[in-house]
Amino acid sequence: MNDTPPNEAPVIRTIAMPADTNPYGDIFGGWLMSQMDLAAGNVAARVARGRAATVAVEAMSFLSPVFVGDEVSLYARLTGRGKTSMKIDVEAWRRSRDSEETVKVTEAIFTFVAIDDATRRPRLLPET
């Protein structure tokens, strides 16, 4: 496993808050996945130059917990594209508020499809 975050600016950086916890007080995995989907969606919208929808998420394993107060940085990059679809790799990293140490918490590949505004059906991606 890579022990340093990507050498690029994160797409999203946020703080895990008490409202983001499950009934046991741990950061809810669904909250983290939604942050990853937002990061991937940001990249997808730029590539599609418009509306895009999540259609799949591949193998997501939680490697390390996220705690209340942690800074969570999400890195997303386009790794593949088809006629209407895009594959976007997303990594989530945490940093405790009182430390410089970063830890990778999860990674997944999100598949998005460009969507036509009028018909809400798949549309061709614009040329690069």
N, CA, C and O atoms as a MOPAC input file, in Angstrom:
PM7 MOZYME 1SCF
protein

 N      0.85000 1    -1.18900 1     0.00000 1
 C      0.00000 1     0.00000 1     0.00000 1
 C      0.88300 1     1.23500 1     0.00000 1
 O      1.88700 1     1.29000 1     0.71000 1
 N      0.50800 1     2.21900 1    -0.79300 1
 C      1.22100 1     3.48000 1    -0.84300 1
 C      1.02700 1     4.21000 1     0.48500 1
 O     -0.09300 1     4.29400 1     0.98800 1
 N      2.11700 1     4.73900 1     1.05500 1
 C      2.00100 1     5.39000 1     2.35800 1
 C      2.06200 1     6.90800 1     2.28600 1
 O      2.16100 1     7.56600 1     3.32200 1
 N      2.00500 1     7.47900 1     1.09100 1
 C      1.92700 1     8.92500 1     0.94300 1
 C      0.79500 1     9.27400 1    -0.01100 1
 O      0.56100 1     8.56800 1    -0.99100 1
 N      0.09400 1    10.36300 1     0.27700 1
 C     -1.01200 1    10.74700 1    -0.60000 1
 C     -0.50700 1    11.12900 1    -1.98800 1
 O      0.67800 1    11.41200 1    -2.16300 1
 N     -1.40000 1    11.13900 1    -2.97400 1
 C     -1.00500 1    11.54600 1    -4.32300 1
 C     -0.37500 1    12.94000 1    -4.31000 1
 O     -0.68700 1    13.76800 1    -3.45500 1
 N      0.49500 1    13.17600 1    -5.24900 1
 C      1.19700 1    14.45600 1    -5.34700 1
 C      0.38000 1    15.41900 1    -6.20700 1
 O      0.83700 1    15.87300 1    -7.25600 1
 N     -0.81500 1    15.71700 1    -5.75400 1
 C     -1.72900 1    16.61100 1    -6.46200 1
 C     -2.67600 1    17.20700 1    -5.42800 1
 O     -2.76500 1    16.71500 1    -4.30300 1
 N     -3.36500 1    18.24100 1    -5.80300 1
 C     -4.32600 1    18.85200 1    -4.88700 1
 C     -5.54000 1    17.93500 1    -4.72700 1
 O     -6.00200 1    17.34200 1    -5.70200 1
 N     -6.05100 1    17.81800 1    -3.51400 1
 C     -7.27100 1    17.01700 1    -3.35600 1
 C     -8.44900 1    17.69600 1    -4.04800 1
 O     -8.50200 1    18.92100 1    -4.15400 1
 N     -9.39100 1    16.87900 1    -4.51500 1
 C    -10.61100 1    17.40100 1    -5.13300 1
 C    -11.51600 1    17.97800 1    -4.04600 1
 O    -12.17000 1    19.00200 1    -4.24400 1
 N    -11.54200 1    17.30500 1    -2.89800 1
 C    -12.32700 1    17.75400 1    -1.74300 1
 C    -11.48500 1    17.55700 1    -0.49000 1
 O    -10.75400 1    16.57400 1    -0.35900 1
 N    -11.60100 1    18.50300 1     0.41800 1
 C    -11.00100 1    18.36100 1     1.74800 1
 C    -12.08000 1    18.77700 1     2.73400 1
 O    -12.65700 1    19.85700 1     2.61300 1
 N    -12.35300 1    17.91600 1     3.71400 1
 C    -13.43000 1    18.18900 1     4.66600 1
 C    -13.03300 1    17.68900 1     6.05400 1
 O    -12.02100 1    17.00600 1     6.21000 1
 N    -13.82300 1    18.02900 1     7.03800 1
 C    -13.59000 1    17.60000 1     8.41500 1
 C    -14.71300 1    16.65300 1     8.82800 1
 O    -15.88900 1    16.96300 1     8.64300 1
 N    -14.35200 1    15.50800 1     9.38200 1
 C    -15.34900 1    14.55300 1     9.88600 1
 C    -15.93400 1    15.10500 1    11.19300 1
 O    -15.20000 1    15.41500 1    12.13100 1
 N    -17.23900 1    15.21800 1    11.23600 1
 C    -17.92700 1    15.83700 1    12.36500 1
 C    -18.79400 1    14.82100 1    13.12200 1
 O    -19.09500 1    13.75000 1    12.59400 1
 N    -19.19700 1    15.15500 1    14.35600 1
 C    -20.02500 1    14.22300 1    15.14100 1
 C    -21.30400 1    13.77400 1    14.43100 1
 O    -21.75300 1    12.64600 1    14.63600 1
 N    -21.89500 1    14.63100 1    13.60400 1
 C    -23.12400 1    14.26100 1    12.88000 1
 C    -22.86600 1    13.17000 1    11.84300 1
 O    -23.81000 1    12.57600 1    11.32200 1
 N    -21.58700 1    12.90100 1    11.53800 1
 C    -21.22300 1    11.91400 1    10.52100 1
 C    -20.94300 1    10.53600 1    11.11700 1
 O    -20.38300 1     9.67100 1    10.44400 1
 N    -21.32800 1    10.32900 1    12.37500 1
 C    -21.01900 1     9.06800 1    13.05500 1
 C    -22.18400 1     8.09300 1    13.03000 1
 O    -23.34700 1     8.47000 1    12.88600 1
 N    -21.81900 1     6.80700 1    13.17700 1
 C    -22.83200 1     5.76600 1    13.31100 1
 C    -23.25400 1     5.69900 1    14.78500 1
 O    -22.73700 1     6.46100 1    15.60200 1
 N    -24.18000 1     4.80500 1    15.13700 1
 C    -24.65000 1     4.74200 1    16.52500 1
 C    -23.54800 1     4.43500 1    17.55900 1
 O    -23.75300 1     4.64700 1    18.75400 1
 N    -22.39300 1     3.94200 1    17.11300 1
 C    -21.30100 1     3.64300 1    18.03700 1
 C    -20.32500 1     4.79700 1    18.18600 1
 O    -19.36800 1     4.70300 1    18.95500 1
 N    -20.55600 1     5.89700 1    17.45200 1
 C    -19.68400 1     7.05200 1    17.55700 1
 C    -18.51600 1     7.04500 1    16.58800 1
 O    -17.65600 1     7.92400 1    16.64900 1
 N    -18.47200 1     6.06000 1    15.68700 1
 C    -17.42200 1     6.00700 1    14.66800 1
 C    -17.94300 1     6.67900 1    13.39700 1
 O    -19.14500 1     6.69500 1    13.13300 1
 N    -17.01200 1     7.23100 1    12.61800 1
 C    -17.43900 1     7.85200 1    11.35600 1
 C    -18.07600 1     6.78300 1    10.48000 1
 O    -17.50100 1     5.72000 1    10.24800 1
 N    -19.25600 1     7.08500 1    10.00800 1
 C    -20.07100 1     6.17600 1     9.22000 1
 C    -19.44300 1     5.95000 1     7.84500 1
 O    -19.11400 1     6.90700 1     7.14500 1
 N    -19.27900 1     4.68600 1     7.46200 1
 C    -18.69800 1     4.35300 1     6.16400 1
 C    -19.49200 1     4.93700 1     5.01600 1
 O    -18.91700 1     5.28400 1     3.98400 1
 N    -20.80400 1     5.05500 1     5.16900 1
 C    -21.64300 1     5.64300 1     4.12800 1
 C    -21.33100 1     7.11600 1     3.91500 1
 O    -21.40400 1     7.61200 1     2.79000 1
 N    -20.98000 1     7.82700 1     5.00300 1
 C    -20.59000 1     9.22900 1     4.86600 1
 C    -19.31700 1     9.32900 1     4.03900 1
 O    -19.21200 1    10.16800 1     3.14400 1
 N    -18.35500 1     8.47300 1     4.34100 1
 C    -17.08800 1     8.50300 1     3.60700 1
 C    -17.32000 1     8.16400 1     2.13100 1
 O    -16.74600 1     8.80000 1     1.24800 1
 N    -18.15400 1     7.16900 1     1.87200 1
 C    -18.44400 1     6.79400 1     0.48900 1
 C    -19.13900 1     7.94800 1    -0.24700 1
 O    -18.86900 1     8.18200 1    -1.42500 1
 N    -20.01800 1     8.65800 1     0.43300 1
 C    -20.69100 1     9.79000 1    -0.21900 1
 C    -19.70300 1    10.90400 1    -0.54400 1
 O    -19.83500 1    11.55900 1    -1.57800 1
 N    -18.72000 1    11.13000 1     0.31700 1
 C    -17.68800 1    12.12400 1     0.02800 1
 C    -16.87200 1    11.70300 1    -1.19200 1
 O    -16.51600 1    12.53400 1    -2.02700 1
 N    -16.57800 1    10.40500 1    -1.28700 1
 C    -15.84000 1     9.89300 1    -2.44400 1
 C    -16.65800 1    10.05000 1    -3.72300 1
 O    -16.11300 1    10.38500 1    -4.77400 1
 N    -17.96600 1     9.80900 1    -3.63500 1
 C    -18.84300 1     9.96400 1    -4.78900 1
 C    -18.89500 1    11.42100 1    -5.23300 1
 O    -18.92000 1    11.70600 1    -6.43000 1
 N    -18.91100 1    12.34700 1    -4.26900 1
 C    -18.87800 1    13.76600 1    -4.60800 1
 C    -17.58300 1    14.12800 1    -5.33500 1
 O    -17.60900 1    14.86100 1    -6.32400 1
 N    -16.46100 1    13.62100 1    -4.85100 1
 C    -15.16900 1    13.89600 1    -5.49000 1
 C    -15.14000 1    13.33200 1    -6.90700 1
 O    -14.72200 1    14.01600 1    -7.84100 1
 N    -15.58100 1    12.09400 1    -7.06700 1
 C    -15.61200 1    11.48400 1    -8.39800 1
 C    -16.57300 1    12.23800 1    -9.30900 1
 O    -16.28900 1    12.43000 1   -10.49100 1
 N    -17.71000 1    12.66400 1    -8.76400 1
 C    -18.69400 1    13.41200 1    -9.53900 1
 C    -18.15600 1    14.74200 1   -10.02400 1
 O    -18.51600 1    15.20700 1   -11.10500 1
 N    -17.29500 1    15.35400 1    -9.22800 1
 C    -16.66800 1    16.61500 1    -9.62600 1
 C    -15.81100 1    16.39900 1   -10.87200 1
 O    -15.88300 1    17.17600 1   -11.82500 1
 N    -15.00000 1    15.34100 1   -10.86000 1
 C    -14.16600 1    15.01300 1   -12.01700 1
 C    -15.04400 1    14.63900 1   -13.21000 1
 O    -14.79700 1    15.08700 1   -14.33000 1
 N    -16.07100 1    13.81800 1   -12.96900 1
 C    -16.95600 1    13.37700 1   -14.05500 1
 C    -17.65100 1    14.54900 1   -14.73300 1
 O    -17.75500 1    14.57300 1   -15.96000 1
 N    -18.12400 1    15.51300 1   -13.97000 1
 C    -18.81000 1    16.66800 1   -14.54400 1
 C    -17.86900 1    17.49000 1   -15.42400 1
 O    -18.28100 1    18.02500 1   -16.45300 1
 N    -16.62400 1    17.58600 1   -15.01900 1
 C    -15.64400 1    18.34200 1   -15.81300 1
 C    -15.32000 1    17.61300 1   -17.11100 1
 O    -15.21800 1    18.23500 1   -18.16800 1
 N    -15.15900 1    16.29500 1   -17.03000 1
 C    -14.85500 1    15.51400 1   -18.23200 1
 C    -16.06400 1    15.51000 1   -19.17100 1
 O    -15.91600 1    15.68700 1   -20.38000 1
 N    -17.25600 1    15.31000 1   -18.61100 1
 C    -18.48400 1    15.24700 1   -19.41400 1
 C    -18.95100 1    16.62600 1   -19.87000 1
 O    -19.76300 1    16.75700 1   -20.78500 1
 N    -18.41100 1    17.65600 1   -19.20200 1
 C    -18.86300 1    19.03500 1   -19.43100 1
 C    -20.37000 1    19.14400 1   -19.22200 1
 O    -21.09400 1    19.75300 1   -20.00900 1
 N    -20.80400 1    18.53100 1   -18.13600 1
 C    -22.23000 1    18.57600 1   -17.80900 1
 C    -22.60600 1    17.45000 1   -16.87400 1
 O    -21.76800 1    16.90000 1   -16.15900 1
 N    -23.87300 1    17.12200 1   -16.89300 1
 C    -24.45000 1    16.13100 1   -15.98900 1
 C    -23.81800 1    14.75500 1   -16.19300 1
 O    -23.56900 1    14.32300 1   -17.31900 1
 N    -23.56700 1    14.08200 1   -15.07100 1
 C    -23.06400 1    12.70600 1   -15.09300 1
 C    -23.63200 1    11.99200 1   -13.87600 1
 O    -23.86500 1    12.60400 1   -12.83400 1
 N    -23.84800 1    10.70200 1   -14.02000 1
 C    -24.44800 1     9.91700 1   -12.93500 1
 C    -23.56200 1     8.72700 1   -12.58300 1
 O    -22.95100 1     8.11100 1   -13.45600 1
 N    -23.50500 1     8.41800 1   -11.29600 1
 C    -22.79300 1     7.23800 1   -10.82500 1
 C    -23.57800 1     6.00200 1   -11.24100 1
 O    -24.78600 1     5.93000 1   -11.01100 1
 N    -22.89900 1     5.02000 1   -11.85600 1
 C    -23.56900 1     3.78000 1   -12.22500 1
 C    -22.95200 1     2.56300 1   -11.54700 1
 O    -23.57700 1     1.50300 1   -11.50500 1
 N    -21.73200 1     2.69500 1   -11.01200 1
 C    -21.10300 1     1.55600 1   -10.33800 1
 C    -19.95600 1     2.03300 1    -9.45500 1
 O    -19.34200 1     3.07200 1    -9.69700 1
 N    -19.69300 1     1.24100 1    -8.42900 1
 C    -18.52600 1     1.43300 1    -7.56800 1
 C    -17.88200 1     0.06800 1    -7.41400 1
 O    -18.54900 1    -0.90500 1    -7.06400 1
 N    -16.57700 1    -0.00300 1    -7.67800 1
 C    -15.85500 1    -1.27800 1    -7.57700 1
 C    -15.14800 1    -1.40000 1    -6.24100 1
 O    -14.56800 1    -0.43700 1    -5.74000 1
 N    -15.20300 1    -2.58500 1    -5.67600 1
 C    -14.45900 1    -3.05000 1    -4.50900 1
 C    -13.90200 1    -1.96500 1    -3.61300 1
 O    -12.82500 1    -1.42200 1    -3.86100 1
 N    -14.63600 1    -1.66400 1    -2.58900 1
 C    -14.21100 1    -0.65700 1    -1.61700 1
 C    -13.89400 1    -1.36700 1    -0.30600 1
 O    -14.76000 1    -2.01700 1     0.27900 1
 N    -12.65800 1    -1.24000 1     0.14900 1
 C    -12.25100 1    -1.81800 1     1.43100 1
 C    -11.83000 1    -0.69700 1     2.35700 1
 O    -11.08600 1     0.20000 1     1.95900 1
 N    -12.29900 1    -0.74500 1     3.58000 1
 C    -11.91000 1     0.26000 1     4.56100 1
 C    -10.62900 1    -0.21200 1     5.23500 1
 O    -10.61000 1    -1.24600 1     5.90200 1
 N     -9.55600 1     0.55800 1     5.05400 1
 C     -8.22700 1     0.17500 1     5.51900 1
 C     -7.91800 1     0.69700 1     6.91500 1
 O     -7.15000 1     0.08700 1     7.65900 1
 N     -8.51600 1     1.81900 1     7.26100 1
 C     -8.22900 1     2.47700 1     8.52800 1
 C     -9.44500 1     3.31600 1     8.90400 1
 O    -10.10700 1     3.85800 1     8.01900 1
 N     -9.75400 1     3.43800 1    10.19200 1
 C    -10.91800 1     4.23100 1    10.57700 1
 C    -10.67600 1     5.73400 1    10.44000 1
 O     -9.53900 1     6.20600 1    10.42700 1
 N    -11.77700 1     6.46300 1    10.33900 1
 C    -11.75700 1     7.92600 1    10.37700 1
 C    -12.42200 1     8.32400 1    11.68300 1
 O    -13.44300 1     7.75400 1    12.06600 1
 N    -11.84300 1     9.30100 1    12.36200 1
 C    -12.34000 1     9.73200 1    13.66100 1
 C    -12.90500 1    11.14600 1    13.58300 1
 O    -12.53200 1    11.92800 1    12.70800 1
 N    -13.80100 1    11.46100 1    14.49900 1
 C    -14.36100 1    12.80900 1    14.57500 1
 C    -13.20400 1    13.80200 1    14.68600 1
 O    -12.28500 1    13.62200 1    15.48600 1
 N    -13.27000 1    14.84200 1    13.87600 1
 C    -12.24100 1    15.88000 1    13.88100 1
 C    -11.14600 1    15.66100 1    12.86000 1
 O    -10.37500 1    16.58000 1    12.58300 1
 N    -11.05500 1    14.46300 1    12.28700 1
 C    -10.02800 1    14.21200 1    11.26800 1
 C    -10.29700 1    15.05300 1    10.02100 1
 O    -11.44500 1    15.28100 1     9.63900 1
 N     -9.21600 1    15.50700 1     9.40000 1
 C     -9.30500 1    16.13100 1     8.09000 1
 C     -9.26100 1    15.00300 1     7.06800 1
 O     -8.34700 1    14.17900 1     7.09000 1
 N    -10.23800 1    14.96300 1     6.18000 1
 C    -10.30600 1    13.92600 1     5.15500 1
 C    -10.06800 1    14.58200 1     3.79500 1
 O    -10.78400 1    15.50100 1     3.39800 1
 N     -9.05500 1    14.09300 1     3.09600 1
 C     -8.71600 1    14.60000 1     1.77200 1
 C     -9.05100 1    13.52500 1     0.74000 1
 O     -8.68700 1    12.36000 1     0.89600 1
 N     -9.74900 1    13.93900 1    -0.31300 1
 C    -10.17400 1    13.01000 1    -1.35200 1
 C     -9.50800 1    13.37900 1    -2.66900 1
 O     -9.63000 1    14.50100 1    -3.16000 1
 N     -8.80800 1    12.41300 1    -3.21900 1
 C     -8.09100 1    12.58300 1    -4.47800 1
 C     -8.81200 1    11.75900 1    -5.53300 1
 O     -9.11700 1    10.58800 1    -5.30900 1
 N     -9.08500 1    12.36200 1    -6.67700 1
 C     -9.81700 1    11.66300 1    -7.73700 1
 C     -9.16300 1    11.95700 1    -9.07700 1
 O     -8.78600 1    13.09000 1    -9.37700 1
 N     -9.04000 1    10.89000 1    -9.88000 1
 C     -8.44100 1    11.06100 1   -11.20800 1
 C     -9.11700 1    10.14300 1   -12.20600 1
 O     -9.49000 1     9.01300 1   -11.88900 1
 N     -9.26500 1    10.64800 1   -13.40800 1
 C     -9.82700 1     9.86700 1   -14.50000 1
 C     -8.82400 1     8.78600 1   -14.88100 1
 O     -7.65400 1     9.07400 1   -15.13400 1
 N     -9.29100 1     7.53500 1   -14.92000 1
 C     -8.38900 1     6.43100 1   -15.28200 1
 C     -8.83000 1     5.72100 1   -16.55900 1
 O     -8.09200 1     4.89300 1   -17.09100 1
 N    -10.02000 1     6.03600 1   -17.05100 1
 C    -10.48200 1     5.42100 1   -18.29000 1
 C    -11.73500 1     6.11100 1   -18.78100 1
 O    -12.49700 1     6.68900 1   -18.00600 1
 N    -11.93100 1     6.03700 1   -20.09000 1
 C    -13.14400 1     6.61400 1   -20.65500 1
 C    -13.59500 1     5.79600 1   -21.85400 1
 O    -12.78600 1     5.28500 1   -22.62900 1
 N    -14.91100 1     5.68900 1   -21.98400 1
 C    -15.50800 1     5.02900 1   -23.13400 1
 C    -16.26400 1     6.06400 1   -23.94000 1
 O    -15.92300 1     7.24600 1   -23.91900 1
 N    -17.29200 1     5.62000 1   -24.65400 1
 C    -18.08600 1     6.56300 1   -25.45600 1
 C    -18.95500 1     7.45900 1   -24.58000 1
 O    -19.09200 1     8.65600 1   -24.83200 1
 N    -19.54600 1     6.84700 1   -23.53300 1
 C    -20.41700 1     7.61200 1   -22.63500 1
 C    -19.96400 1     7.53500 1   -21.18200 1
 O    -20.43900 1     8.30000 1   -20.34300 1
 N    -19.05000 1     6.61900 1   -20.88200 1
 C    -18.69800 1     6.35600 1   -19.48400 1
 C    -17.27300 1     6.76500 1   -19.12900 1
 O    -16.41200 1     6.93700 1   -19.99200 1
 N    -17.05800 1     6.91300 1   -17.82300 1
 C    -15.75800 1     7.29300 1   -17.28100 1
 C    -15.46800 1     6.45500 1   -16.04500 1
 O    -16.36900 1     6.19500 1   -15.24700 1
 N    -14.24000 1     6.03900 1   -15.88200 1
 C    -13.79300 1     5.37800 1   -14.66000 1
 C    -12.91600 1     6.36500 1   -13.91300 1
 O    -11.97700 1     6.93200 1   -14.47200 1
 N    -13.23700 1     6.56200 1   -12.63800 1
 C    -12.53200 1     7.54500 1   -11.81900 1
 C    -12.06400 1     6.86800 1   -10.54100 1
 O    -12.86700 1     6.34800 1    -9.76600 1
 N    -10.74900 1     6.88200 1   -10.33300 1
 C    -10.15600 1     6.30800 1    -9.12200 1
 C    -10.19600 1     7.37000 1    -8.03400 1
 O     -9.79100 1     8.51100 1    -8.25500 1
 N    -10.68300 1     6.99100 1    -6.86100 1
 C    -10.75800 1     7.92100 1    -5.73600 1
 C    -10.03700 1     7.30800 1    -4.54100 1
 O    -10.26300 1     6.15000 1    -4.19100 1
 N     -9.16800 1     8.10200 1    -3.92100 1
 C     -8.49300 1     7.70900 1    -2.68600 1
 C     -8.92000 1     8.67000 1    -1.58800 1
 O     -9.03600 1     9.87400 1    -1.81800 1
 N     -9.15400 1     8.13500 1    -0.39500 1
 C     -9.46300 1     8.96100 1     0.77300 1
 C     -8.33300 1     8.80600 1     1.78500 1
 O     -7.91500 1     7.69300 1     2.10300 1
 N     -7.84900 1     9.93500 1     2.28300 1
 C     -6.76300 1     9.97400 1     3.26500 1
 C     -7.22200 1    10.80200 1     4.45300 1
 O     -7.93800 1    11.79000 1     4.28900 1
 N     -6.80800 1    10.39600 1     5.65400 1
 C     -7.15400 1    11.13900 1     6.87200 1
 C     -5.89800 1    11.71000 1     7.51400 1
 O     -4.80200 1    11.16200 1     7.39000 1
 N     -6.09400 1    12.82700 1     8.20500 1
 C     -5.04500 1    13.42100 1     9.01500 1
 C     -5.68200 1    13.88900 1    10.29500 1
 O     -6.65100 1    14.64700 1    10.27500 1
 N     -5.14100 1    13.44000 1    11.41100 1
 C     -5.62700 1    13.89600 1    12.70700 1
 C     -5.38000 1    15.39700 1    12.81500 1
 O     -4.39600 1    15.90200 1    12.27400 1
 N     -6.25100 1    16.10200 1    13.49700 1
 C     -6.14000 1    17.56400 1    13.61200 1
 C     -4.81400 1    18.01500 1    14.21300 1
 O     -4.32900 1    19.10400 1    13.90800 1
 N     -4.23700 1    17.19100 1    15.05600 1
 C     -3.02200 1    17.60900 1    15.76100 1
 C     -1.76200 1    16.91400 1    15.24900 1
 O     -0.78700 1    16.77400 1    15.98700 1
 N     -1.77800 1    16.48300 1    14.00300 1
 C     -0.65500 1    15.73400 1    13.44600 1
 C     -0.47200 1    16.06400 1    11.97200 1
 O     -1.38800 1    16.56600 1    11.32100 1
 N      0.69500 1    15.78400 1    11.45900 1
 C      0.96300 1    15.91000 1    10.02800 1
 C      0.92200 1    14.54900 1     9.33900 1
 O      0.99300 1    14.47100 1     8.11300 1
 N      0.80600 1    13.46800 1    10.13200 1
 C      0.78600 1    12.12200 1     9.56800 1
 C     -0.53000 1    11.88600 1     8.82500 1
 O     -1.61200 1    12.15000 1     9.34900 1
 N     -0.41300 1    11.38200 1     7.58700 1
 C     -1.59600 1    11.04500 1     6.80400 1
 C     -1.67800 1     9.53100 1     6.63800 1
 O     -0.66400 1     8.84200 1     6.53700 1
 N     -2.90700 1     9.03600 1     6.61200 1
 C     -3.15700 1     7.60400 1     6.49900 1
 C     -4.24000 1     7.38200 1     5.45500 1
 O     -5.29200 1     8.02000 1     5.48700 1
 N     -3.96900 1     6.47500 1     4.53600 1
 C     -4.97800 1     6.12800 1     3.52700 1
 C     -6.07200 1     5.31700 1     4.21000 1
 O     -5.79000 1     4.35100 1     4.91900 1
 N     -7.33300 1     5.72000 1     3.99000 1
 C     -8.43200 1     5.01600 1     4.63800 1
 C     -9.23300 1     4.13300 1     3.69000 1
 O     -9.79800 1     3.12600 1     4.11600 1
 N     -9.29000 1     4.49200 1     2.42000 1
 C     -9.98900 1     3.65100 1     1.45100 1
 C     -9.70000 1     4.13500 1     0.03600 1
 O     -9.17400 1     5.22800 1    -0.17600 1
 N    -10.05600 1     3.29500 1    -0.91700 1
 C     -9.90300 1     3.61100 1    -2.33500 1
 C    -10.97200 1     2.83200 1    -3.08500 1
 O    -11.32800 1     1.72200 1    -2.68800 1
 N    -11.48400 1     3.40500 1    -4.16600 1
 C    -12.46400 1     2.70700 1    -4.99600 1
 C    -12.47000 1     3.32000 1    -6.38600 1
 O    -12.01900 1     4.44700 1    -6.59000 1
 N    -12.98500 1     2.56000 1    -7.32900 1
 C    -13.15400 1     3.05600 1    -8.69300 1
 C    -14.64500 1     3.28200 1    -8.92100 1
 O    -15.45600 1     2.36900 1    -8.76800 1
 N    -14.98500 1     4.50100 1    -9.28500 1
 C    -16.35900 1     4.88700 1    -9.55100 1
 C    -16.55000 1     4.96700 1   -11.06500 1
 O    -15.70900 1     5.51900 1   -11.77400 1
 N    -17.65500 1     4.41700 1   -11.55400 1
 C    -17.99100 1     4.53300 1   -12.96900 1
 C    -19.15600 1     5.50300 1   -13.09500 1
 O    -20.18500 1     5.35700 1   -12.43600 1
 N    -18.96900 1     6.49200 1   -13.95400 1
 C    -19.99000 1     7.49400 1   -14.22600 1
 C    -20.36900 1     7.42800 1   -15.70100 1
 O    -19.57200 1     6.99600 1   -16.53400 1
 N    -21.58200 1     7.85500 1   -16.02000 1
 C    -22.05200 1     7.97100 1   -17.39700 1
 C    -22.50100 1     9.40700 1   -17.61000 1
 O    -23.20500 1     9.97700 1   -16.77700 1
 N    -22.08900 1     9.99200 1   -18.73700 1
 C    -22.55300 1    11.32300 1   -19.11500 1
 C    -24.04100 1    11.24300 1   -19.41900 1
 O    -24.49200 1    10.32100 1   -20.09900 1
 N    -24.80100 1    12.20600 1   -18.91700 1
 C    -26.25600 1    12.18700 1   -19.04000 1
 C    -26.72800 1    13.44700 1   -19.77500 1
 O    -26.28500 1    14.55500 1   -19.47400 1
 N    -27.62900 1    13.26100 1   -20.73600 1
 C    -28.23700 1    14.37100 1   -21.46000 1
 C    -29.20300 1    15.10200 1   -20.53000 1
 O    -29.99500 1    14.46300 1   -19.83600 1
 N    -29.14600 1    16.44000 1   -20.50800 1
 C    -30.01300 1    17.22200 1   -19.62400 1
 C    -31.49900 1    17.04700 1   -19.93900 1
 O    -32.32400 1    16.94500 1   -19.03100 1
 N    -31.83000 1    17.01400 1   -21.21600 1
 C    -33.24200 1    16.96400 1   -21.61100 1
 C    -33.85000 1    15.57900 1   -21.42000 1
 O    -34.92900 1    15.44900 1   -20.84200 1
 N    -33.16600 1    14.54700 1   -21.90000 1
 C    -33.74900 1    13.20100 1   -21.88100 1
 C    -33.33200 1    12.38400 1   -20.65900 1
 O    -33.94300 1    11.36500 1   -20.33600 1
 N    -32.28600 1    12.84900 1   -19.99500 1
 C    -31.70600 1    12.12300 1   -18.85100 1
 C    -31.27300 1    10.70800 1   -19.22700 1
 O    -31.30000 1     9.79100 1   -18.40700 1
 N    -30.87900 1    10.55900 1   -20.47700 1
 C    -30.35500 1     9.30200 1   -20.99900 1
 C    -28.86200 1     9.48200 1   -21.25400 1
 O    -28.39400 1    10.61500 1   -21.36800 1
 N    -28.09500 1     8.37700 1   -21.34700 1
 C    -26.65700 1     8.50200 1   -21.63900 1
 C    -26.42000 1     9.27500 1   -22.94200 1
 O    -27.18800 1     9.17700 1   -23.89900 1
 N    -25.33100 1    10.04300 1   -22.94200 1
 C    -24.93700 1    10.79500 1   -24.12700 1
 C    -23.43900 1    10.61400 1   -24.34800 1
 O    -22.72300 1    10.19800 1   -23.43700 1
 N    -22.97200 1    10.91700 1   -25.52600 1
 C    -21.56100 1    10.78400 1   -25.83900 1
 C    -20.74900 1    11.80000 1   -25.03700 1
 O    -21.18200 1    12.93200 1   -24.81900 1
 N    -19.57500 1    11.37500 1   -24.60800 1
 C    -18.65200 1    12.30700 1   -23.96600 1
 C    -18.08400 1    13.24700 1   -25.02100 1
 O    -17.88600 1    12.84000 1   -26.16600 1
 N    -17.82200 1    14.49000 1   -24.65400 1
 C    -17.19300 1    15.38600 1   -25.61100 1
 C    -15.76900 1    14.93800 1   -25.91800 1
 O    -15.14300 1    14.23700 1   -25.12400 1
 N    -15.27000 1    15.34900 1   -27.07000 1
 C    -13.88200 1    15.04400 1   -27.43000 1
 C    -12.95200 1    15.71700 1   -26.42200 1
 O    -13.28100 1    16.76100 1   -25.85900 1
 N    -11.78700 1    15.10600 1   -26.20200 1
 C    -10.84500 1    15.67800 1   -25.23000 1
 C    -10.15300 1    16.90700 1   -25.73800 1
 O     -9.33500 1    17.49300 1   -25.02900 1

